[in-house]
Amino acid sequence: MNKTPSIQELFGSFFRLGLTAFGGPAMVAQIRKTAVGKKEWLSDASFRDGVALCQMVPGATAMQAAAYVGLRSRGIGGAAASFIGFGLPACILMLILSALYARAHALPAVVSVFSGLQVVVVAIVAHAAFTFGKTWLKEWRGVLIALAAAVMFGFGVHPIGVILIAGLCGLGFYHRQTFPAAAASGDRKRYSLKPLPVILLITALAFVLLFLFQRQFFDLAFLMTKVDLFAFGGGFSSLPLMFNEVVHVRAWMDSLTFLDGIALGQVTPGPIVITATFIGYLQYGLPGGVIATVFIFLPSFLMVAGTVPYYDRLRSSPWFNRALRGILYSFVGLLLSVTIRFGLNVPWDIIRIILAGGTFAALFFNVKLIYPVIAGIAVSLLLL
């Protein structure tokens, strides 16, 4: 019989996990160690079901896994406690770093640090594209969708358009593909979803109030919601859409500043989409940073809470799986295109090439992400 934690225990446990949540999806293993092994809140079968669900719906996988554990253990209240506790350390630290960046980014030492970290970010995104490609691209149809996505994005097609076209390609290319029937879930704890409509109503009311009285905050909240809703495959898949909207469509910052935001996101624990906090802060100060953070994560929370009861049916749907396959393939191409765009903005020299190659190699051999970031900072201060 699995144990039932209190709301306070869920928040405290996930807050402590969030303090060391470097590496994004790699933290899923640490969540499992806590929730299944140490605390015995869930069975291993139920946790595996949750991870599979989090990979099927858009959003940051580790954040969603935290919400899933809380939901299965204590319902919507537990999901909120786990989700907020896990993300809060990264949010607070990113707000502090964003404030410092806004005041000190022109100092020579800071410029040197970020000139190196920008190279590290290019290597991190390139490694994400490589890893996703190795995992997902198993046959020619997937490669074709990925290459088409890269070309379309490279020629200015909006990322949402690319994703939708890829989904249609998945429906067409795999129209004869069948999927095995869903197995029974591991846990069947009873919990109430009654608070969920209240959260949805409050969210809708917040959008209406922002639209009526603070239109700039409404635009920011709507943008971050849109980014999260199309982030199939985890946090890295949000980068092409976020980059396109922030740099090209709205011109809130240039490409190198966006790279700086991603670099700061790698210094902090938590998912890469915490870059949204940086964007919101630089655009509208502390209120912007808070609003961007809330709305880059809220859709993920609602998605997990709302789909768990229908998970078995969802993962067995041939239509959903065919479209999802095409969408996941497209993110390989989008990440490849973003890697090229980022790389073109870096003034390459021999030191930067070595730093990028070393970072990629470290990630390839599963070195924790924080170490290449620290190395990049040291090299930047000494040599750039």
NULO-57804 format. One line per 10 residues: number of its first residue (from 1); their letters; for each residue x, y, z of C-alpha. Coordinates in steps of 0.001 Angstrom, whole numbers. Layout:
// residues N
NUM) A) X:Y:Z ~ ...
//
This chain:
// residues 384
1) MNKTPSIQEL) 0:0:0 ~ 1463:3330:-1063 ~ 1820:6104:1499 ~ -228:9311:1315 ~ 1876:12459:1847 ~ 637:15762:3201 ~ 513:18850:1018 ~ 3355:20357:3066 ~ 5490:17241:2609 ~ 4975:17299:-1144
11) FGSFFRLGLT) 5910:20974:-1371 ~ 9000:20584:834 ~ 10260:17474:-927 ~ 9897:18960:-4395 ~ 11331:22316:-3306 ~ 14478:20495:-2180 ~ 14572:18612:-5474 ~ 14105:21882:-7351 ~ 17197:23381:-5704 ~ 19383:20858:-7550
21) AFGGPAMVAQ) 17268:20323:-10689 ~ 20081:20810:-13188 ~ 19783:18918:-16446 ~ 16051:19282:-17139 ~ 14595:15866:-18102 ~ 17463:14129:-16275 ~ 15715:15146:-13054 ~ 12925:12664:-13806 ~ 15186:9930:-12436 ~ 15624:11878:-9189
31) IRKTAVGKKE) 11867:12410:-8928 ~ 11351:8663:-9331 ~ 13973:7958:-6674 ~ 12108:10180:-4222 ~ 8481:9382:-5080 ~ 8816:5629:-5708 ~ 11895:4536:-3779 ~ 12377:6774:-779 ~ 8853:8024:-7 ~ 6790:5177:-1552
41) WLSDASFRDG) 4059:7549:-2724 ~ 3558:5713:-6042 ~ 4224:2315:-7512 ~ 6913:2055:-10162 ~ 4277:1100:-12769 ~ 2233:4207:-12023 ~ 5305:6428:-12227 ~ 6240:4942:-15612 ~ 2711:5685:-16811 ~ 3170:9284:-15672
51) VALCQMVPGA) 6468:9715:-17494 ~ 4936:8320:-20686 ~ 2023:10751:-20365 ~ 4378:13695:-19792 ~ 6257:12811:-22962 ~ 3005:12696:-24964 ~ 1617:16089:-23967 ~ 3352:19458:-24440 ~ 5431:21047:-21702 ~ 8581:20620:-19614
61) TAMQAAAYVG) 8805:16910:-18761 ~ 10373:17185:-15293 ~ 7863:19821:-14146 ~ 5003:17683:-15409 ~ 6401:14599:-13687 ~ 6393:16521:-10401 ~ 2763:17522:-10969 ~ 1828:13929:-11824 ~ 3302:12587:-8587 ~ 1386:15175:-6570
71) LRSRGIGGAA) -1815:14496:-8489 ~ -1688:10744:-7975 ~ -785:11216:-4295 ~ -3092:14046:-3175 ~ -5206:15255:-6098 ~ -5146:18778:-7552 ~ -3845:20312:-4318 ~ -942:17881:-4246 ~ -213:18496:-7913 ~ -71:22259:-7318
81) ASFIGFGLPA) 2182:21849:-4253 ~ 4614:19570:-6113 ~ 4609:21672:-9285 ~ 5142:25006:-7514 ~ 7693:23595:-5091 ~ 9761:22079:-7877 ~ 9756:25208:-10051 ~ 10043:27902:-7372 ~ 13838:27766:-6783 ~ 14576:28231:-10496
91) CILMLILSAL) 12032:31046:-10746 ~ 13462:32996:-7798 ~ 17055:32562:-8931 ~ 16226:33503:-12532 ~ 14483:36695:-11401 ~ 17585:37640:-9389 ~ 19954:36850:-12261 ~ 17755:38729:-14743 ~ 17837:41826:-12503 ~ 21618:41602:-12234
101) YARAHALPAV) 21935:41106:-15995 ~ 19791:44175:-16705 ~ 22128:46298:-14582 ~ 25531:44792:-15356 ~ 25424:43157:-18804 ~ 27615:45887:-20340 ~ 30513:45415:-17882 ~ 33630:43949:-19576 ~ 33807:40875:-17303 ~ 30110:40135:-17843
111) VSVFSGLQVV) 30500:40539:-21606 ~ 33377:38033:-21525 ~ 31392:35517:-19516 ~ 28404:35639:-21832 ~ 30548:35523:-24968 ~ 31656:32095:-23798 ~ 28281:30977:-22488 ~ 26705:31790:-25858 ~ 28998:29176:-27411 ~ 28038:26703:-24683
121) VVAIVAHAAF) 24357:27303:-25469 ~ 24918:26608:-29186 ~ 26525:23291:-28218 ~ 23673:22476:-25793 ~ 20997:23076:-28446 ~ 23035:21156:-31040 ~ 23298:18238:-28627 ~ 19530:18360:-28015 ~ 18927:18191:-31779 ~ 21386:15290:-32060
131) TFGKTWLKEW) 19844:13400:-29124 ~ 16272:13865:-30322 ~ 17298:12847:-33831 ~ 19047:9705:-32604 ~ 16029:8785:-30484 ~ 13213:9570:-32915 ~ 14522:9354:-36488 ~ 14532:5641:-37206 ~ 13419:5594:-40859 ~ 13253:7768:-43989
141) RGVLIALAAA) 9833:9291:-43380 ~ 10939:10757:-40085 ~ 14128:12141:-41642 ~ 12076:13683:-44457 ~ 9704:15420:-42019 ~ 12641:16709:-39936 ~ 14483:18093:-42984 ~ 11300:19673:-44348 ~ 10697:21320:-40963 ~ 14241:22725:-40904
151) VMFGFGVHPI) 13895:24115:-44439 ~ 10444:25628:-43811 ~ 11594:27331:-40612 ~ 14774:28485:-42336 ~ 12679:30173:-45037 ~ 10481:31961:-42527 ~ 7482:29673:-42024 ~ 6095:30213:-38518 ~ 6991:27337:-36154 ~ 3321:26672:-35355
161) GVILIAGLCG) 2670:26267:-39072 ~ 5614:23877:-39315 ~ 4285:21825:-36381 ~ 762:21616:-37837 ~ 2076:20572:-41258 ~ 4261:17933:-39592 ~ 1240:16605:-37712 ~ -679:16268:-40976 ~ 2320:14516:-42530 ~ 2320:12096:-39611
171) LGFYHRQTFP) -1370:11341:-40219 ~ -664:10735:-43906 ~ 2639:8855:-43720 ~ 1516:6546:-40925 ~ -2147:6070:-41839 ~ -1672:2299:-41766 ~ 317:2276:-38546 ~ -1344:425:-35663 ~ -620:851:-31963 ~ -858:-1699:-29159
181) AAAASGDRKR) -3753:-1512:-26741 ~ -3070:427:-23543 ~ -2136:-1607:-20519 ~ -3756:-957:-17175 ~ -2264:1879:-15129 ~ -295:1078:-12008 ~ -2248:3059:-9404 ~ -5932:3835:-9173 ~ -6005:6198:-6209 ~ -9164:8230:-6002
191) YSLKPLPVIL) -8823:11988:-6206 ~ -11096:14845:-7128 ~ -10761:17011:-10227 ~ -13394:19458:-8970 ~ -10831:22266:-8379 ~ -9683:22062:-12021 ~ -12648:24001:-13528 ~ -12091:26675:-10866 ~ -8439:27029:-11925 ~ -9491:27235:-15579
201) LITALAFVLL) -12060:29905:-14723 ~ -9508:31949:-12771 ~ -7058:31632:-15673 ~ -9671:32813:-18175 ~ -10606:35722:-15871 ~ -6920:36693:-15576 ~ -6628:36808:-19373 ~ -9751:38985:-19634 ~ -8516:41430:-16971 ~ -5062:41656:-18530
211) FLFQRQFFDL) -6613:42251:-21952 ~ -8827:45046:-20623 ~ -6369:46835:-18324 ~ -2782:45741:-19122 ~ -2617:44834:-22791 ~ 1171:44442:-22815 ~ 947:41868:-20035 ~ -1845:40080:-21889 ~ 381:39816:-24980 ~ 3217:38425:-22851
221) AFLMTKVDLF) 955:35901:-21091 ~ -663:34807:-24349 ~ 2734:34350:-26016 ~ 4072:32169:-23209 ~ 869:30111:-23129 ~ 1162:29528:-26865 ~ 4815:28509:-26561 ~ 4056:25972:-23842 ~ 1039:24506:-25634 ~ 3192:23632:-28656
231) AFGGGFSSLP) 6216:22323:-26722 ~ 5729:18638:-27538 ~ 8759:16582:-26589 ~ 9934:18673:-23635 ~ 11364:22113:-22880 ~ 13914:22215:-25708 ~ 11119:22014:-28257 ~ 9844:25393:-27017 ~ 13014:27181:-28155 ~ 12230:27560:-31887
241) LMFNEVVHVR) 8812:29117:-31233 ~ 10071:31307:-28386 ~ 13054:32457:-30440 ~ 10922:33250:-33474 ~ 8308:35188:-31487 ~ 10686:37106:-29234 ~ 13481:37926:-31707 ~ 11837:38063:-35140 ~ 8121:38737:-34690 ~ 8179:41129:-31708
251) AWMDSLTFLD) 11855:42243:-31792 ~ 11970:42408:-28003 ~ 15667:41508:-28060 ~ 18367:40438:-30492 ~ 19617:36885:-30993 ~ 22657:37260:-28727 ~ 20564:38596:-25838 ~ 18207:35645:-26281 ~ 21256:33352:-26123 ~ 22262:35100:-22889
261) GIALGQVTPG) 18838:34290:-21471 ~ 19231:30612:-22321 ~ 22705:30683:-20762 ~ 21289:32084:-17521 ~ 18665:29364:-17644 ~ 21445:26766:-17666 ~ 23099:28362:-14628 ~ 19857:27963:-12669 ~ 18184:24682:-11745 ~ 14975:23846:-13573
271) PIVITATFIG) 13826:23429:-17183 ~ 15182:25443:-20102 ~ 11837:27222:-20527 ~ 12765:29266:-17435 ~ 14276:31542:-20108 ~ 10738:32963:-20257 ~ 11373:34625:-16888 ~ 14385:36420:-18347 ~ 12391:37584:-21369 ~ 9528:38887:-19246
281) YLQYGLPGGV) 11855:40676:-16820 ~ 13885:42429:-19508 ~ 10714:43524:-21257 ~ 8532:44623:-18324 ~ 10551:44323:-15119 ~ 9540:42195:-12125 ~ 5815:41994:-13043 ~ 6777:40835:-16534 ~ 9122:38199:-15152 ~ 6444:36812:-12838
291) IATVFIFLPS) 3722:36806:-15521 ~ 5988:35131:-18090 ~ 6921:32455:-15552 ~ 3329:31707:-14543 ~ 2058:31394:-18094 ~ 4982:29374:-19456 ~ 4215:26673:-16854 ~ 462:26902:-16237 ~ -604:25140:-19484 ~ 1682:22193:-18644
301) FLMVAGTVPY) 78:21870:-15231 ~ -3454:22022:-16619 ~ -2561:19592:-19397 ~ -1298:16923:-16994 ~ -4138:17403:-14505 ~ -6749:17289:-17248 ~ -5422:14341:-19257 ~ -4445:11834:-16556 ~ -8004:10414:-16290 ~ -8067:9858:-20062
311) YDRLRSSPWF) -4478:8702:-20465 ~ -5130:5079:-21445 ~ -7552:6124:-24167 ~ -5231:8890:-25400 ~ -2131:6737:-25769 ~ -4117:4082:-27644 ~ -5589:6532:-30173 ~ -4051:5867:-33621 ~ -4940:9378:-34787 ~ -3193:11001:-31827
321) NRALRGILYS) -101:8807:-32120 ~ 256:9331:-35870 ~ 36:13112:-35568 ~ 2324:13130:-32525 ~ 4955:11154:-34403 ~ 5087:13757:-37160 ~ 5196:16587:-34622 ~ 8094:15047:-32709 ~ 10031:14560:-35945 ~ 9510:18220:-36820
331) FVGLLLSVTI) 11172:19343:-33589 ~ 14428:17718:-34662 ~ 14396:19915:-37761 ~ 13352:23008:-35822 ~ 16152:22513:-33300 ~ 18644:21975:-36125 ~ 17532:25217:-37747 ~ 17749:27100:-34431 ~ 21244:25704:-33850 ~ 22347:27087:-37219
341) RFGLNVPWDI) 20759:30467:-36528 ~ 22394:30692:-33098 ~ 25732:29628:-34548 ~ 25629:32327:-37216 ~ 25405:34982:-34486 ~ 28595:33851:-32715 ~ 31992:35340:-33722 ~ 33807:32025:-34030 ~ 37520:31642:-33322 ~ 39677:28691:-32281
351) IRIILAGGTF) 38910:29096:-28563 ~ 35157:29175:-29162 ~ 35326:26186:-31484 ~ 37218:24171:-28848 ~ 34786:25291:-26139 ~ 31763:24286:-28246 ~ 33315:20942:-29160 ~ 34248:20245:-25551 ~ 30746:21069:-24343 ~ 29149:18820:-26955
361) AALFFNVKLI) 31538:15989:-26078 ~ 30843:16380:-22353 ~ 27103:16171:-22923 ~ 27555:13229:-25291 ~ 29300:11330:-22494 ~ 26547:12264:-20013 ~ 28515:14775:-17949 ~ 26128:16822:-15803 ~ 25183:20041:-17579 ~ 26319:22332:-14779
371) YPVIAGIAVS) 29973:21326:-15286 ~ 30276:22445:-18949 ~ 28529:25678:-17954 ~ 31047:26304:-15153 ~ 33895:25433:-17509 ~ 32502:27876:-20074 ~ 32452:30655:-17487 ~ 36064:29925:-16475 ~ 37319:29824:-20078 ~ 35467:33037:-20863
381) LLLL) 37019:34933:-17962 ~ 40530:33660:-18704 ~ 40714:33654:-22499 ~ 37874:35685:-24122
//
